[in-house]
Amino acid sequence: MARNDDKSKGFHQPFARLGGLRDALPSTKPELRPEDFPATPPEQGPERVTVRRESGKGGEDFTVVEGLGLPAAELQVWLQALQRGLACSGAVEGERLRLRGDHRFSLPDLLLRRGVKRVVQG
């Protein structure tokens, strides 16, 4: 009986303790928060943004957003909102955002909802 109790506590199951950490992982489903992507875009925003696909090492696809013209702190805020909206990872590289995956078709709508006036595929 003691042996059965050990299994229920995860003693013989090395990954049992990881089950409680599952909620802390990033979501695999897009999360469109109203504060990130309002129904009516704000009046102020970048005039023109270029969205294009790049290939990384090993053939991995990235979507690059250029021309936002925002300060570094604001770029980080935009990156985090887009990561939630696309359920992907990314990084700020200089004055551009680099998102993992090919998001050329879903990204323009999110950018327009954040206040970008015109999105160009390049």
C-alpha positions in Angstrom: 0.0 0.0 0.0 2.8 2.4 0.7 4.2 1.7 -2.7 0.9 2.9 -4.3 0.9 6.1 -2.2 4.4 6.9 -3.5 3.1 6.8 -7.1 0.2 9.1 -6.3 2.6 11.7 -5.0 4.7 11.5 -8.1 7.7 9.7 -6.5 8.1 7.3 -9.5 6.8 9.8 -12.1 9.6 12.2 -12.9 7.3 14.6 -14.8 4.4 14.7 -12.3 5.7 17.9 -10.7 5.8 19.7 -14.0 2.0 19.4 -14.3 1.6 22.3 -11.9 3.8 24.5 -14.0 1.7 24.1 -17.2 -0.3 27.2 -16.5 2.8 29.4 -16.4 3.7 28.4 -20.0 2.9 30.8 -22.9 -0.3 30.0 -24.6 -0.4 28.3 -28.0 -3.7 30.1 -28.8 -3.8 33.8 -29.9 -5.0 36.1 -27.2 -6.6 39.3 -28.5 -6.9 41.6 -25.5 -9.1 44.7 -26.0 -6.3 46.9 -24.5 -3.8 45.5 -27.1 -6.1 45.6 -30.1 -9.0 48.0 -29.6 -12.1 47.8 -31.9 -11.5 51.4 -33.0 -7.8 52.1 -33.6 -6.2 55.1 -32.0 -5.8 58.3 -34.1 -2.0 58.5 -33.5 0.1 55.8 -34.9 2.8 55.0 -37.4 2.0 56.2 -40.9 3.5 53.3 -42.9 4.8 49.9 -41.8 6.5 47.2 -43.9 5.9 43.5 -43.2 8.0 40.8 -44.8 9.2 37.3 -44.4 12.8 36.3 -43.8 14.4 32.9 -43.5 16.7 32.1 -40.6 19.2 29.4 -40.0 17.9 26.0 -40.8 15.1 27.3 -43.0 13.1 28.8 -40.1 10.6 31.5 -41.1 10.4 34.9 -39.4 8.1 37.8 -40.0 9.8 41.2 -39.8 7.9 44.5 -39.0 9.9 47.6 -40.0 9.1 51.3 -40.0 7.3 51.7 -36.8 9.5 54.7 -35.7 8.9 54.1 -32.0 11.2 54.4 -29.0 12.8 51.2 -27.7 10.4 50.9 -24.7 7.4 51.3 -26.9 8.7 48.7 -29.4 8.9 46.3 -26.5 5.2 47.0 -25.6 4.2 46.4 -29.3 6.2 43.2 -29.4 4.6 41.8 -26.4 1.1 42.6 -27.7 1.8 41.1 -31.1 3.3 38.0 -29.4 0.1 37.5 -27.5 -2.1 38.2 -30.5 -0.2 35.7 -32.7 0.8 33.2 -30.1 4.5 33.3 -31.1 7.8 34.4 -29.8 9.9 37.3 -31.1 12.5 40.0 -30.4 13.2 43.6 -30.9 16.2 44.0 -33.3 17.2 47.6 -33.5 14.2 49.5 -34.8 12.3 46.4 -36.1 10.3 43.6 -34.7 11.1 40.0 -35.6 8.4 37.4 -34.9 8.9 33.7 -35.3 6.8 32.1 -38.0 5.1 33.3 -41.2 2.4 35.8 -40.0 2.2 37.9 -43.2 -1.5 37.3 -43.6 -2.7 37.7 -40.0 -0.3 40.5 -38.9 -1.6 43.4 -41.0 -5.0 43.3 -39.3 -3.5 43.4 -35.8 -1.2 46.3 -36.8 -4.1 48.3 -38.2 -6.0 47.7 -35.0 -3.0 49.1 -33.1 -3.2 52.4 -35.0 -0.9 51.8 -38.1 -2.3 53.8 -41.0 -0.9 51.6 -43.9 0.7 48.2 -44.0 2.9 47.3 -47.0 3.9 43.7 -47.8 7.5 43.8 -48.9 
